[in-house]
Amino acid sequence: MFELENLGAIDFEIARTPRTSIACYTVHEAPYPGYTGPVDVDDFYDRNPDLHP
């Protein structure tokens, strides 16, 4: 998760209440500007055919 947060793919915060803590994740659907990596699973496997199950 830290890697995704460092890439800007997700935001993470802890919401605290008097009795509990809740992990809140915001997932960004579009990659950051200038991203050149795969954008979906098919694209990933097209780029890495040896990893296809």
All heavy atoms as a GROMACS GRO file, in nm:
protein
  425
    1MET      N    1   0.081  -0.119   0.000
    1MET     CA    2   0.000   0.000   0.000
    1MET      C    3   0.086   0.126   0.000
    1MET      O    4   0.048   0.224  -0.060
    1MET     CB    5  -0.092  -0.001   0.122
    1MET     CG    6  -0.195  -0.113   0.118
    1MET     SD    7  -0.297  -0.108  -0.028
    1MET     CE    8  -0.439  -0.029   0.034
    2PHE      N    9   0.200   0.120   0.069
    2PHE     CA   10   0.285   0.238   0.072
    2PHE      C   11   0.335   0.274  -0.067
    2PHE      O   12   0.347   0.392  -0.101
    2PHE     CB   13   0.403   0.218   0.167
    2PHE     CG   14   0.362   0.205   0.311
    2PHE    CD1   15   0.381   0.086   0.379
    2PHE    CD2   16   0.301   0.310   0.378
    2PHE    CE1   17   0.343   0.073   0.510
    2PHE    CE2   18   0.262   0.299   0.510
    2PHE     CZ   19   0.283   0.179   0.576
    3GLU      N   20   0.364   0.173  -0.148
    3GLU     CA   21   0.411   0.198  -0.283
    3GLU      C   22   0.304   0.270  -0.365
    3GLU      O   23   0.333   0.363  -0.439
    3GLU     CB   24   0.451   0.068  -0.353
    3GLU     CG   25   0.574   0.002  -0.296
    3GLU     CD   26   0.545  -0.090  -0.178
    3GLU    OE1   27   0.428  -0.097  -0.133
    3GLU    OE2   28   0.639  -0.154  -0.129
    4LEU      N   29   0.179   0.224  -0.352
    4LEU     CA   30   0.069   0.289  -0.425
    4LEU      C   31   0.049   0.432  -0.378
    4LEU      O   32   0.024   0.522  -0.458
    4LEU     CB   33  -0.060   0.209  -0.408
    4LEU     CG   34  -0.062   0.072  -0.472
    4LEU    CD1   35  -0.189  -0.002  -0.433
    4LEU    CD2   36  -0.051   0.083  -0.623
    5GLU      N   37   0.063   0.455  -0.249
    5GLU     CA   38   0.048   0.591  -0.197
    5GLU      C   39   0.162   0.679  -0.247
    5GLU      O   40   0.140   0.794  -0.288
    5GLU     CB   41   0.046   0.588  -0.044
    5GLU     CG   42   0.014   0.722   0.017
    5GLU     CD   43  -0.005   0.715   0.167
    5GLU    OE1   44   0.041   0.618   0.232
    5GLU    OE2   45  -0.067   0.809   0.219
    6ASN      N   46   0.285   0.626  -0.249
    6ASN     CA   47   0.399   0.703  -0.297
    6ASN      C   48   0.387   0.737  -0.445
    6ASN      O   49   0.437   0.840  -0.490
    6ASN     CB   50   0.529   0.628  -0.271
    6ASN     CG   51   0.564   0.622  -0.125
    6ASN    OD1   52   0.519   0.706  -0.046
    6ASN    ND2   53   0.644   0.524  -0.086
    7LEU      N   54   0.321   0.650  -0.523
    7LEU     CA   55   0.300   0.675  -0.665
    7LEU      C   56   0.185   0.774  -0.690
    7LEU      O   57   0.167   0.821  -0.801
    7LEU     CB   58   0.267   0.544  -0.738
    7LEU     CG   59   0.381   0.447  -0.758
    7LEU    CD1   60   0.329   0.315  -0.812
    7LEU    CD2   61   0.484   0.506  -0.852
    8GLY      N   62   0.106   0.800  -0.589
    8GLY     CA   63  -0.009   0.888  -0.606
    8GLY      C   64  -0.132   0.813  -0.654
    8GLY      O   65  -0.231   0.875  -0.692
    9ALA      N   66  -0.128   0.680  -0.652
    9ALA     CA   67  -0.242   0.600  -0.699
    9ALA      C   68  -0.354   0.595  -0.595
    9ALA      O   69  -0.470   0.577  -0.630
    9ALA     CB   70  -0.197   0.458  -0.733
   10ILE      N   71  -0.317   0.609  -0.468
   10ILE     CA   72  -0.418   0.609  -0.362
   10ILE      C   73  -0.382   0.717  -0.260
   10ILE      O   74  -0.267   0.761  -0.250
   10ILE     CB   75  -0.429   0.473  -0.289
   10ILE    CG1   76  -0.298   0.440  -0.215
   10ILE    CG2   77  -0.469   0.362  -0.382
   10ILE    CD1   78  -0.309   0.324  -0.121
   11ASP      N   79  -0.482   0.760  -0.185
   11ASP     CA   80  -0.462   0.842  -0.066
   11ASP      C   81  -0.513   0.761   0.051
   11ASP      O   82  -0.613   0.690   0.040
   11ASP     CB   83  -0.540   0.974  -0.075
   11ASP     CG   84  -0.480   1.068  -0.178
   11ASP    OD1   85  -0.357   1.072  -0.192
   11ASP    OD2   86  -0.558   1.138  -0.245
   12PHE      N   87  -0.445   0.773   0.163
   12PHE     CA   88  -0.478   0.695   0.281
   12PHE      C   89  -0.486   0.787   0.402
   12PHE      O   90  -0.403   0.876   0.417
   12PHE     CB   91  -0.370   0.589   0.303
   12PHE     CG   92  -0.381   0.515   0.433
   12PHE    CD1   93  -0.478   0.419   0.450
   12PHE    CD2   94  -0.294   0.542   0.537
   12PHE    CE1   95  -0.489   0.350   0.570
   12PHE    CE2   96  -0.304   0.473   0.657
   12PHE     CZ   97  -0.402   0.378   0.673
   13GLU      N   98  -0.588   0.767   0.483
   13GLU     CA   99  -0.596   0.841   0.608
   13GLU      C  100  -0.668   0.756   0.712
   13GLU      O  101  -0.742   0.664   0.678
   13GLU     CB  102  -0.666   0.975   0.589
   13GLU     CG  103  -0.811   0.966   0.549
   13GLU     CD  104  -0.875   1.102   0.532
   13GLU    OE1  105  -0.902   1.168   0.634
   13GLU    OE2  106  -0.898   1.140   0.417
   14ILE      N  107  -0.645   0.787   0.835
   14ILE     CA  108  -0.711   0.719   0.946
   14ILE      C  109  -0.816   0.814   1.003
   14ILE      O  110  -0.785   0.927   1.039
   14ILE     CB  111  -0.611   0.681   1.057
   14ILE    CG1  112  -0.505   0.585   1.005
   14ILE    CG2  113  -0.683   0.624   1.178
   14ILE    CD1  114  -0.556   0.446   0.977
   15ALA      N  115  -0.940   0.768   1.008
   15ALA     CA  116  -1.048   0.844   1.071
   15ALA      C  117  -1.066   0.787   1.211
   15ALA      O  118  -1.089   0.667   1.228
   15ALA     CB  119  -1.177   0.830   0.990
   16ARG      N  120  -1.050   0.870   1.310
   16ARG     CA  121  -1.057   0.824   1.448
   16ARG      C  122  -1.188   0.869   1.513
   16ARG      O  123  -1.231   0.981   1.494
   16ARG     CB  124  -0.939   0.875   1.526
   16ARG     CG  125  -0.806   0.829   1.468
   16ARG     CD  126  -0.692   0.856   1.564
   16ARG     NE  127  -0.563   0.833   1.501
   16ARG     CZ  128  -0.507   0.716   1.482
   16ARG    NH1  129  -0.569   0.608   1.521
   16ARG    NH2  130  -0.390   0.706   1.426
   17THR      N  131  -1.246   0.777   1.586
   17THR     CA  132  -1.363   0.808   1.668
   17THR      C  133  -1.325   0.774   1.812
   17THR      O  134  -1.220   0.713   1.835
   17THR     CB  135  -1.485   0.726   1.623
   17THR    OG1  136  -1.460   0.588   1.648
   17THR    CG2  137  -1.515   0.746   1.475
   18PRO      N  138  -1.406   0.809   1.908
   18PRO     CA  139  -1.369   0.776   2.046
   18PRO      C  140  -1.349   0.626   2.072
   18PRO      O  141  -1.270   0.588   2.157
   18PRO     CB  142  -1.487   0.829   2.128
   18PRO     CG  143  -1.543   0.938   2.044
   18PRO     CD  144  -1.523   0.893   1.901
   19ARG      N  145  -1.416   0.542   1.995
   19ARG     CA  146  -1.406   0.398   2.021
   19ARG      C  147  -1.324   0.320   1.920
   19ARG      O  148  -1.288   0.206   1.946
   19ARG     CB  149  -1.546   0.338   2.027
   19ARG     CG  150  -1.622   0.384   2.146
   19ARG     CD  151  -1.752   0.311   2.153
   19ARG     NE  152  -1.822   0.344   2.276
   19ARG     CZ  153  -1.927   0.282   2.320
   19ARG    NH1  154  -1.977   0.183   2.251
   19ARG    NH2  155  -1.985   0.319   2.432
   20THR      N  156  -1.299   0.375   1.802
   20THR     CA  157  -1.233   0.296   1.698
   20THR      C  158  -1.158   0.384   1.600
   20THR      O  159  -1.174   0.506   1.600
   20THR     CB  160  -1.337   0.209   1.624
   20THR    OG1  161  -1.268   0.121   1.537
   20THR    CG2  162  -1.432   0.293   1.543
   21SER      N  163  -1.079   0.322   1.518
   21SER     CA  164  -1.011   0.389   1.407
   21SER      C  165  -1.054   0.321   1.279
   21SER      O  166  -1.065   0.199   1.273
   21SER     CB  167  -0.860   0.379   1.421
   21SER     OG  168  -0.817   0.446   1.537
   22ILE      N  169  -1.075   0.400   1.176
   22ILE     CA  170  -1.120   0.347   1.047
   22ILE      C  171  -1.019   0.390   0.940
   22ILE      O  172  -0.987   0.508   0.928
   22ILE     CB  173  -1.260   0.400   1.011
   22ILE    CG1  174  -1.360   0.359   1.118
   22ILE    CG2  175  -1.302   0.351   0.873
   22ILE    CD1  176  -1.494   0.428   1.106
   23ALA      N  177  -0.969   0.292   0.864
   23ALA     CA  178  -0.879   0.322   0.753
   23ALA      C  179  -0.961   0.364   0.633
   23ALA      O  180  -1.053   0.294   0.592
   23ALA     CB  181  -0.794   0.200   0.720
   24CYS      N  182  -0.930   0.480   0.578
   24CYS     CA  183  -1.001   0.532   0.460
   24CYS      C  184  -0.905   0.540   0.343
   24CYS      O  185  -0.799   0.602   0.354
   24CYS     CB  186  -1.058   0.670   0.490
   24CYS     SG  187  -1.175   0.674   0.627
   25TYR      N  188  -0.943   0.478   0.233
   25TYR     CA  189  -0.861   0.479   0.113
   25TYR      C  190  -0.937   0.548   0.002
   25TYR      O  191  -1.055   0.522  -0.019
   25TYR     CB  192  -0.829   0.336   0.066
   25TYR     CG  193  -0.748   0.257   0.164
   25TYR    CD1  194  -0.810   0.177   0.260
   25TYR    CD2  195  -0.610   0.262   0.161
   25TYR    CE1  196  -0.735   0.104   0.350
   25TYR    CE2  197  -0.535   0.188   0.251
   25TYR     CZ  198  -0.598   0.110   0.346
   25TYR     OH  199  -0.524   0.038   0.434
   26THR      N  200  -0.868   0.634  -0.073
   26THR     CA  201  -0.923   0.695  -0.193
   26THR      C  202  -0.840   0.643  -0.310
   26THR      O  203  -0.718   0.662  -0.313
   26THR     CB  204  -0.915   0.849  -0.189
   26THR    OG1  205  -0.985   0.896  -0.074
   26THR    CG2  206  -0.973   0.910  -0.315
   27VAL      N  207  -0.903   0.573  -0.402
   27VAL     CA  208  -0.834   0.517  -0.518
   27VAL      C  209  -0.856   0.609  -0.637
   27VAL      O  210  -0.968   0.641  -0.672
   27VAL     CB  211  -0.887   0.374  -0.550
   27VAL    CG1  212  -0.817   0.319  -0.673
   27VAL    CG2  213  -0.869   0.284  -0.430
   28HIS      N  214  -0.746   0.651  -0.697
   28HIS     CA  215  -0.753   0.739  -0.813
   28HIS      C  216  -0.760   0.653  -0.940
   28HIS      O  217  -0.680   0.562  -0.957
   28HIS     CB  218  -0.631   0.831  -0.818
   28HIS     CG  219  -0.618   0.913  -0.693
   28HIS    ND1  220  -0.700   1.019  -0.665
   28HIS    CD2  221  -0.535   0.900  -0.587
   28HIS    CE1  222  -0.667   1.070  -0.548
   28HIS    NE2  223  -0.567   1.000  -0.498
   29GLU      N  224  -0.857   0.682  -1.024
   29GLU     CA  225  -0.879   0.599  -1.143
   29GLU      C  226  -0.786   0.633  -1.259
   29GLU      O  227  -0.761   0.550  -1.343
   29GLU     CB  228  -1.024   0.611  -1.187
   29GLU     CG  229  -1.120   0.554  -1.083
   29GLU     CD  230  -1.263   0.558  -1.130
   29GLU    OE1  231  -1.288   0.565  -1.250
   29GLU    OE2  232  -1.351   0.556  -1.043
   30ALA      N  233  -0.737   0.753  -1.265
   30ALA     CA  234  -0.649   0.794  -1.375
   30ALA      C  235  -0.506   0.803  -1.324
   30ALA      O  236  -0.483   0.850  -1.212
   30ALA     CB  237  -0.693   0.928  -1.432
   31PRO      N  238  -0.409   0.756  -1.402
   31PRO     CA  239  -0.270   0.767  -1.358
   31PRO      C  240  -0.224   0.912  -1.358
   31PRO      O  241  -0.283   0.999  -1.422
   31PRO     CB  242  -0.193   0.685  -1.460
   31PRO     CG  243  -0.281   0.671  -1.577
   31PRO     CD  244  -0.422   0.688  -1.530
   32TYR      N  245  -0.117   0.938  -1.285
   32TYR     CA  246  -0.062   1.072  -1.276
   32TYR      C  247  -0.007   1.116  -1.412
   32TYR      O  248   0.025   1.032  -1.496
   32TYR     CB  249   0.044   1.080  -1.168
   32TYR     CG  250   0.161   0.985  -1.187
   32TYR    CD1  251   0.271   1.022  -1.264
   32TYR    CD2  252   0.162   0.859  -1.129
   32TYR    CE1  253   0.377   0.935  -1.282
   32TYR    CE2  254   0.267   0.773  -1.145
   32TYR     CZ  255   0.375   0.812  -1.221
   32TYR     OH  256   0.480   0.726  -1.239
   33PRO      N  257   0.004   1.245  -1.436
   33PRO     CA  258   0.055   1.296  -1.564
   33PRO      C  259   0.196   1.242  -1.592
   33PRO      O  260   0.281   1.238  -1.504
   33PRO     CB  261   0.059   1.447  -1.545
   33PRO     CG  262  -0.040   1.474  -1.437
   33PRO     CD  263  -0.036   1.354  -1.346
   34GLY      N  264   0.217   1.195  -1.714
   34GLY     CA  265   0.346   1.143  -1.755
   34GLY      C  266   0.366   0.995  -1.729
   34GLY      O  267   0.469   0.938  -1.763
   35TYR      N  268   0.267   0.929  -1.667
   35TYR     CA  269   0.277   0.785  -1.640
   35TYR      C  270   0.281   0.708  -1.771
   35TYR      O  271   0.201   0.732  -1.860
   35TYR     CB  272   0.157   0.740  -1.556
   35TYR     CG  273   0.153   0.592  -1.530
   35TYR    CD1  274   0.237   0.534  -1.437
   35TYR    CD2  275   0.066   0.510  -1.600
   35TYR    CE1  276   0.232   0.398  -1.413
   35TYR    CE2  277   0.060   0.374  -1.577
   35TYR     CZ  278   0.145   0.319  -1.483
   35TYR     OH  279   0.140   0.184  -1.460
   36THR      N  280   0.377   0.616  -1.784
   36THR     CA  281   0.391   0.538  -1.908
   36THR      C  282   0.374   0.388  -1.885
   36THR      O  283   0.393   0.310  -1.977
   36THR     CB  284   0.528   0.563  -1.972
   36THR    OG1  285   0.631   0.527  -1.880
   36THR    CG2  286   0.544   0.710  -2.012
   37GLY      N  287   0.338   0.347  -1.764
   37GLY     CA  288   0.322   0.206  -1.733
   37GLY      C  289   0.187   0.153  -1.778
   37GLY      O  290   0.106   0.224  -1.838
   38PRO      N  291   0.159   0.026  -1.749
   38PRO     CA  292   0.031  -0.034  -1.787
   38PRO      C  293  -0.085   0.034  -1.715
   38PRO      O  294  -0.071   0.078  -1.602
   38PRO     CB  295   0.044  -0.180  -1.745
   38PRO     CG  296   0.155  -0.183  -1.646
   38PRO     CD  297   0.244  -0.068  -1.676
   39VAL      N  298  -0.199   0.042  -1.784
   39VAL     CA  299  -0.316   0.109  -1.724
   39VAL      C  300  -0.427   0.011  -1.690
   39VAL      O  301  -0.526   0.050  -1.629
   39VAL     CB  302  -0.370   0.220  -1.816
   39VAL    CG1  303  -0.270   0.334  -1.827
   39VAL    CG2  304  -0.404   0.167  -1.953
   40ASP      N  305  -0.413  -0.115  -1.730
   40ASP     CA  306  -0.510  -0.217  -1.690
   40ASP      C  307  -0.442  -0.353  -1.695
   40ASP      O  308  -0.326  -0.365  -1.734
   40ASP     CB  309  -0.637  -0.213  -1.778
   40ASP     CG  310  -0.608  -0.234  -1.926
   40ASP    OD1  311  -0.510  -0.303  -1.961
   40ASP    OD2  312  -0.688  -0.184  -2.007
   41VAL      N  313  -0.513  -0.456  -1.654
   41VAL     CA  314  -0.455  -0.590  -1.645
   41VAL      C  315  -0.412  -0.641  -1.783
   41VAL      O  316  -0.304  -0.698  -1.798
   41VAL     CB  317  -0.554  -0.688  -1.578
   41VAL    CG1  318  -0.501  -0.830  -1.581
   41VAL    CG2  319  -0.581  -0.644  -1.435
   42ASP      N  320  -0.495  -0.621  -1.884
   42ASP     CA  321  -0.459  -0.666  -2.019
   42ASP      C  322  -0.331  -0.599  -2.067
   42ASP      O  323  -0.244  -0.665  -2.125
   42ASP     CB  324  -0.573  -0.639  -2.118
   42ASP     CG  325  -0.692  -0.729  -2.094
   42ASP    OD1  326  -0.674  -0.841  -2.042
   42ASP    OD2  327  -0.805  -0.687  -2.127
   43ASP      N  328  -0.319  -0.471  -2.043
   43ASP     CA  329  -0.199  -0.397  -2.083
   43ASP      C  330  -0.076  -0.450  -2.008
   43ASP      O  331   0.031  -0.467  -2.065
   43ASP     CB  332  -0.218  -0.248  -2.055
   43ASP     CG  333  -0.109  -0.161  -2.114
   43ASP    OD1  334  -0.035  -0.208  -2.202
   43ASP    OD2  335  -0.099  -0.045  -2.072
   44PHE      N  336  -0.093  -0.483  -1.880
   44PHE     CA  337   0.016  -0.539  -1.802
   44PHE      C  338   0.066  -0.670  -1.864
   44PHE      O  339   0.186  -0.689  -1.883
   44PHE     CB  340  -0.027  -0.563  -1.658
   44PHE     CG  341   0.077  -0.633  -1.575
   44PHE    CD1  342   0.182  -0.563  -1.521
   44PHE    CD2  343   0.070  -0.771  -1.555
   44PHE    CE1  344   0.280  -0.629  -1.446
   44PHE    CE2  345   0.166  -0.836  -1.482
   44PHE     CZ  346   0.272  -0.766  -1.426
   45TYR      N  347  -0.027  -0.760  -1.896
   45TYR     CA  348   0.013  -0.889  -1.953
   45TYR      C  349   0.065  -0.875  -2.096
   45TYR      O  350   0.150  -0.953  -2.138
   45TYR     CB  351  -0.100  -0.991  -1.943
   45TYR     CG  352  -0.120  -1.041  -1.803
   45TYR    CD1  353  -0.243  -1.031  -1.741
   45TYR    CD2  354  -0.016  -1.097  -1.731
   45TYR    CE1  355  -0.262  -1.076  -1.611
   45TYR    CE2  356  -0.032  -1.142  -1.601
   45TYR     CZ  357  -0.157  -1.131  -1.542
   45TYR     OH  358  -0.173  -1.175  -1.414
   46ASP      N  359   0.017  -0.778  -2.170
   46ASP     CA  360   0.072  -0.753  -2.304
   46ASP      C  361   0.220  -0.713  -2.293
   46ASP      O  362   0.300  -0.751  -2.376
   46ASP     CB  363  -0.004  -0.642  -2.375
   46ASP     CG  364  -0.143  -0.686  -2.423
   46ASP    OD1  365  -0.169  -0.810  -2.425
   46ASP    OD2  366  -0.224  -0.599  -2.456
   47ARG      N  367   0.252  -0.639  -2.190
   47ARG     CA  368   0.390  -0.594  -2.169
   47ARG      C  369   0.476  -0.702  -2.102
   47ARG      O  370   0.599  -0.694  -2.108
   47ARG     CB  371   0.393  -0.468  -2.082
   47ARG     CG  372   0.329  -0.348  -2.147
   47ARG     CD  373   0.316  -0.236  -2.047
   47ARG     NE  374   0.246  -0.123  -2.101
   47ARG     CZ  375   0.293   0.000  -2.102
   47ARG    NH1  376   0.412   0.026  -2.051
   47ARG    NH2  377   0.223   0.098  -2.153
   48ASN      N  378   0.411  -0.796  -2.033
   48ASN     CA  379   0.483  -0.901  -1.958
   48ASN      C  380   0.423  -1.039  -1.988
   48ASN      O  381   0.366  -1.103  -1.900
   48ASN     CB  382   0.472  -0.872  -1.807
   48ASN     CG  383   0.527  -0.738  -1.770
   48ASN    OD1  384   0.646  -0.719  -1.762
   48ASN    ND2  385   0.438  -0.642  -1.748
   49PRO      N  386   0.436  -1.088  -2.112
   49PRO     CA  387   0.372  -1.213  -2.149
   49PRO      C  388   0.419  -1.334  -2.066
   49PRO      O  389   0.343  -1.429  -2.047
   49PRO     CB  390   0.404  -1.230  -2.296
   49PRO     CG  391   0.519  -1.140  -2.320
   49PRO     CD  392   0.512  -1.030  -2.221
   50ASP      N  393   0.539  -1.329  -2.013
   50ASP     CA  394   0.590  -1.442  -1.933
   50ASP      C  395   0.517  -1.455  -1.800
   50ASP      O  396   0.521  -1.560  -1.736
   50ASP     CB  397   0.740  -1.427  -1.907
   50ASP     CG  398   0.823  -1.436  -2.034
   50ASP    OD1  399   0.770  -1.486  -2.136
   50ASP    OD2  400   0.939  -1.391  -2.031
   51LEU      N  401   0.451  -1.350  -1.756
   51LEU     CA  402   0.379  -1.352  -1.628
   51LEU      C  403   0.233  -1.392  -1.641
   51LEU      O  404   0.165  -1.410  -1.542
   51LEU     CB  405   0.387  -1.213  -1.562
   51LEU     CG  406   0.528  -1.163  -1.529
   51LEU    CD1  407   0.519  -1.022  -1.473
   51LEU    CD2  408   0.597  -1.256  -1.433
   52HIS      N  409   0.188  -1.408  -1.766
   52HIS     CA  410   0.046  -1.442  -1.786
   52HIS      C  411   0.018  -1.580  -1.728
   52HIS      O  412   0.090  -1.675  -1.754
   52HIS     CB  413   0.012  -1.439  -1.936
   52HIS     CG  414  -0.134  -1.427  -1.962
   52HIS    ND1  415  -0.221  -1.531  -1.948
   52HIS    CD2  416  -0.209  -1.320  -1.998
   52HIS    CE1  417  -0.343  -1.490  -1.978
   52HIS    NE2  418  -0.339  -1.362  -2.007
   53PRO      N  419  -0.089  -1.590  -1.645
   53PRO     CA  420  -0.119  -1.721  -1.584
   53PRO      C  421  -0.166  -1.824  -1.685
   53PRO      O  422  -0.211  -1.797  -1.790
   53PRO     CB  423  -0.231  -1.689  -1.486
   53PRO     CG  424  -0.283  -1.555  -1.520
   53PRO     CD  425  -0.182  -1.488  -1.607
   0.00000   0.00000   0.00000
